[in-house]
Amino acid sequence: MRHITVNAEHEYKVHIDEHFEGVLHDVSQSHSKVFILTTQYLADTYHIEKFLHPIDNAVIHIVSDGEHQKDISVLEGIWQAMAQAGLTRSDALVAIGGGATTDLGGFAAATWLRGISWYAIPTTLAAMVDASVGGKTGINSHAGKNLIGSFHSPSGVFVDLRFLKTLSDRDFAAGLAEVIKVGFIQDEEILNILQSRNTVDSAREVAEELIFRSISVKADVVSQDFHESKLREILNYGHTFGHALEKYSHYEMRHGEAVAVGLVFAAELSGKMIGLKDEIIDLHRSLLKQFGLPISTNVPFGPLLELMRSDKKSRGAMLRFIGLNSLENPHWLEDVSADLLQATYERIQA
Ligand SMILES: NC(=O)c1ccc[n+]([C@@H]2O[C@H](COP(=O)([O-])OP(=O)(O)OC[C@H]3O[C@@H](n4cnc5c(N)ncnc54)[C@H](O)[C@@H]3O)[C@@H](O)[C@H]2O)c1
């Protein structure tokens, strides 16, 4: 068992183990009631109800699958179920699922009674390395992705590697996009490891190391800047363009797939603005392509620009991006003009 400590809002640990059943038992012992949030697929495949059977203070609530669960109507259903269960301030929520479920569950916990404890049991690579750690919670709306949310740290995160066995190659690769992002901004060794693993199957063999390294970077960054006043923004490398693309696709693209294209966009923009070397820009393309991730798009530029303007990093009319000076050396790109963005977009157009 390995663990990483995060010190943001309060101190908590991310445990990497194969023990989610025991976690459910332990959490139920430390609260008078636990509200378990998960999807039908995970409940059925991992027999979650069976493990809850001896636990008489747990309520299970099933939410719809994928990105569509990050919706106000689903959240409303959770609040109603929490009211029905009589959930009080000393109770807790446990979110078992991908990043969509941990974002939604964390936000439900943040908003119920102005904040109750919650625990994350991430079941996708993206949720293990990124979404479940750091306390950013939220839902989507017509206005944009993740614009409604709250900073609300979990009390514990339990990464059980067995969940990855049922994760599709498509979803594993989507999670690798976030791992590759961490490699570029802060841990070059991740890129070295992945360069010698040219298929998803082969990357799966080193999943634990990739997860440990990625979480360690995230834990360090959010412990220094929990509320994203500046440093934490580096974790959004590739995300301004990525979020726009993801929303434009009506969430048909996985988050990580959209981020993959966003990483190439951010690298190209860095080349134009701060002289990021061509060989590092090329490394973005080759690594992402290696795992079948998209590296270009043919979505029209106009709507993407509009969506990028609603990004959380924008300030007034000013568009801001996280760029890269060199490996492990992120840089803030301020006041980027629409013309420059258009020219950059042309370099990643399919
Ligand atoms: N809060 C943060 O800091 C943060 C960081 C990164 C990403 N995110 C969010 O995370 C979400 C993306 O995460 P995701 O890719 O995990 O999406 P997701 O939760 O939609 O999961 C992707 C798919 O995997 C399936 N799945 C989940 N676990 C599985 C398993 N063990 N076996 C088989 N299938 C499984 C899901 O049902 C879904 O169809 C986005 O909403 C993104 O905004 C948040």
The ligand as an ORCA input file, in Angstrom:
! r2SCAN-3c Opt
* xyz 0 1
  N     -12.174     17.951    -10.170
  C     -11.065     17.898    -10.859
  O     -10.016     18.378    -10.438
  C     -11.068     17.201    -12.189
  C      -9.862     16.900    -12.829
  C      -9.900     16.181    -14.028
  C     -11.116     15.788    -14.568
  N     -12.284     16.119    -13.922
  C     -13.577     15.718    -14.466
  O     -13.603     14.299    -14.574
  C     -14.473     13.933    -15.644
  C     -13.737     12.976    -16.554
  O     -13.447     11.809    -15.822
  P     -13.661     10.353    -16.451
  O     -12.931     10.252    -17.721
  O     -13.380      9.405    -15.364
  O     -15.209     10.389    -16.844
  P     -16.479      9.522    -16.421
  O     -16.725      9.578    -14.974
  O     -17.560      9.979    -17.330
  O     -16.069      8.021    -16.789
  C     -15.829      7.644    -18.134
  C     -16.559      6.336    -18.451
  O     -15.954      5.267    -17.713
  C     -16.960      4.441    -17.120
  N     -16.370      3.764    -15.962
  C     -16.081      4.303    -14.754
  N     -15.399      3.410    -14.015
  C     -15.289      2.287    -14.750
  C     -14.684      1.019    -14.526
  N     -13.984      0.738    -13.409
  N     -14.790      0.082    -15.488
  C     -15.446      0.364    -16.638
  N     -16.009      1.546    -16.928
  C     -15.927      2.502    -15.985
  C     -18.050      5.420    -16.816
  O     -19.256      4.750    -16.659
  C     -18.025      6.321    -18.054
  O     -18.778      5.750    -19.094
  C     -14.856     15.224    -16.348
  O     -16.123     15.631    -15.917
  C     -13.813     16.209    -15.870
  O     -14.272     17.538    -15.890
  C     -12.255     16.804    -12.759
*
